[in-house]
């Protein structure tokens, strides 16, 4: 016969599970409504009484996004930013490795300066960065959009925290076997640091995919706008076309949900192994 303590624990577990399921359903309703509404014809989106499932599913809103709203160009620009953000991620990994495993003059002050930049909101540095890029003629260019995103203090800090746990003996053994520093980094350090690279890759993808304010400031040509900026334009120019707006919002959100659903365990694992609980 189960003990009263076991029964209470089972009741608590069932109650917490039911509460989490209920909370998950409540939080998911707006997203489900958004996705389903993106497949409804224009006359059905605002019909009364409202319908939950589309009676005549259509992809006309998605077709309009790419044929009449330049979303193909916005998608291309966003993917370019995502690509160069991943290039920056590699540089940040190298910087974190250098701070963790190399001794050089000014190492500690430089690292503290990197940490100090984490305390300054990004919005504060936008105007100085804009003025610098304007001086070198990079405003309203893709280079001006991607360059400031190549280095991220938080990313360097996270890499440094993780790579500090890698034994020095392992690196010394590789050096004794004749491996160069780049070979050690790419063939030894990256495979060991796969969890923190995975979590950084996910966070980098989400940040680059949602990039909005900086492209809006630095670019005046709409051919350089990203999906987030395009979605904002959509809300301003087609405020009465809710089906089109739902399709644009769904196109922005669904890839992030898919990436997060598949790789969420790496996010928890990466933060845990790097000491950020």
N, C-alpha and C positions, 0 to 999 in steps of 0.2 A: 504494500500500500504506500503510495507516494507521501512523503512528509509534507506538513503544512508549508514549510519554507520553500520546497520544490514547487508546490502548487502556486504560491504567491509569486515566485519568480516566473513561472509560466504565464500567469495572468498579466504580469507587468510587461513581459516580452510581447504578448499578443496585443496588449493595449498600445504599446509604443509602435509596433508594426502597423496597426490599423491607423494610428494617428499620422504616421509618416506617409502611408498610402493616400490617406485623405488629403494631406497637405500637398503631396505630389500632384494629385488630380486637380486640386484647386489652382495650383501654380501653372499647370499645363494647359488649362482651358483657354486662356488668351492665345497661346501659340497654336493650339489645334484649330481654334476659330479663325485665326489669321490664315493658316495654310488652306483650310477648307474654303474660306471666302475667296482666296485667290483663284479658285477653279470655278467660281460661280459667274454666270453671265451678268452684265451690268445691271439688268433690270431685276435680278434676284438678290443682289447684295443688300439692297435697302428695302426689300419687300417686307410687308407687314401682314401677318405675323412673320417674324424671321424664321428662316430654315437653318437647321444645323448642317445637314448634308446637302451638297449641291444637287438639285433635281436634274439639271442638264450640264454635266461637267464640261468645261472648256479650257483650253490653254491659250485663249486669245490674248489675255493680259500679259502672259509671258512672251508671246510673239510680238506684241506691241512694244514691250520693253526693249527688245533687240532690233526691231525694224524701224521704230519711230523715236525712241528715247535715248539712243547712243549708249545703251547699257553694254554693248559689245566693247566699245572703247573704254568705258569705265572698268569693265572686268579685266581688260588687258592691262590697264594702268595698275590696278590693284594687284594683279599677279606679278607684275614687275617689282612692285614695292615688297611683296612677300618674298620674292627671290632674293633681292638684295638685303632684306632683313635677315635671311638665313646666312648670307655671306657674312654679314655683321656678327651673327651668332658665332660663327667660326672664329672670327677675330676676338670676340669677347672670351671665348673658351681659351684661346692662346694667352690672352692677358691674365685670366684667372690662374692658368697654369704657371705663368711667370711669377705672379705674386705669391703663389703657394710653394714653389719649388726652387726658385732662384734667389740668390743673394746679390743685390746690386745697390749702388750708392743711391740714397734717397728713396729706397723701397717703401719704408713705413710712411714717410710724409706724403708720398705720391698716392699710396693706397688710402690714407685718410682723406686726401683731397677728393679721391673718387667717391668715398663714402659721403663726404660733405655735399656732393652734388645731388645725392639722393634726397637731401632735406629741402632742396629748392624746387618748387613746383615748375613743371615744364612750361606752363604759361608765362612764367616770369622771364625765362630765357629766350622766348620766341622772338621778341623784338630785336635783341642783340644779334641773335643768329641770323635773323632776316637781313639786318643791316650789313653783316659780314658777307653774306652770300650776294647781296646786292652790289657790294664793292667789287666782287670778283665776277660779276655778270652771270650769276647762276639762278637768279629769280626767274620764275616762269619757265623752268626747265625740269626735266625728270631727275637730273643729277641733283638739283637743289632740293627736291623732295626726298630723295633716298639718303643723301649724305648724312644729315643729322641723326638718322636712325641706325647708322652702322655701329655706334658705340652706346652701350647702356650700362650705367653704373650698377644697377641691381643685378644684371646678368653677370657682370664681372665678379661681383661680390658672391653670388651663388656658386659660380664655378670655383672661385678661390676656396670657399668653405668646403666644397666636396673634395677638391683635389688635395687639400691639406691632409685628408685621411689616407691618401695613397702612400704606402711605405717608400722611404727614400732608397732602401736596399734594392727594391725592384728596379728602380730607375738606374741605380749604379750598376746592377748586374747587366742591364741592357747596354750601358755604356762600355762595360768591360768586354762585352761580346762584339763591340765595334759599331753599334748602332748610332747614327747621328741624332741630333736633337729633334729634327723634323720627323724622322722615322719613329723615334720614341713616342712623339706626340700622336702621330696618326695611327701607328700600329699597336701601341701599348696603352696610352692614356685614354684615347677616345673609346675603345671597347670597354675599358674599366668604368669610364664615366658615362656610359650609355644612359643610365637613368636620369642624370641631371641634364644631359643633352636632350633627352626626350621631353622632359618637362619644359625646358627652355624653348624647344622647337614648338611645342603646343602654344605656350604663352606668346611667342613671337608671331606665330601664325594669326592668333586671335587679334593681337595688337595691330599687325599690318593689315589684316582684312578689314578692321574697323577704322583705319586711319581716316580722320575727317578734318580736324582743325588745321593741322599743318599744311596739307595739300590745298585747303581752301584759302589759306593766307598767302602761300608762296606762289600759287598758280592763278593767273588771270585768264588763261586760255582753257575753255571747257574740254579741249582734247586731252588735258592733263588731269582732269578730275577723276576721283575714285568712286567706287560704288556707294560709299557713305554720302559723299557730296552729291552724287547723282540722285540718291534717294531723297535728300533734302530738297533738291530742285524739283523732284517729282511732287513732293508735298506742296510746294509753292505754286507750281504751274498747273497741277491737275488735282487741286484740293477736293473737287467734287467727285472724282473718279476713284471710289474707294477700292474697287476691284483691282485697279492698276497699282494703287499704293500697297495693297495687301500682297500682290505678287512681288513687288520690289522688296518689301520687308521680308517676305518669306525667302527670297533669293539671297538676302543678306544673312539671315539667321540660320537657315537649315545647314549650310556647310559647317558652321561653328558647332552646332549641336551634334552633328555626325562626328566631327573630330573629337569633341569632348567626350562623347559616349564611348568611343572606341579606345581612347587613350587616357581616361580619367585616372586609372590606377597608377599610371606613370607620374601624374601630377602629385598624388599623395606620396608615392614612393620617393620621388625626387626631393620634395620638401622635407620628408622625414630623414632621408639619408644625408641631406646637406645641413641638418640641424635646425631648420626653420619649422618648428612644430606649432 
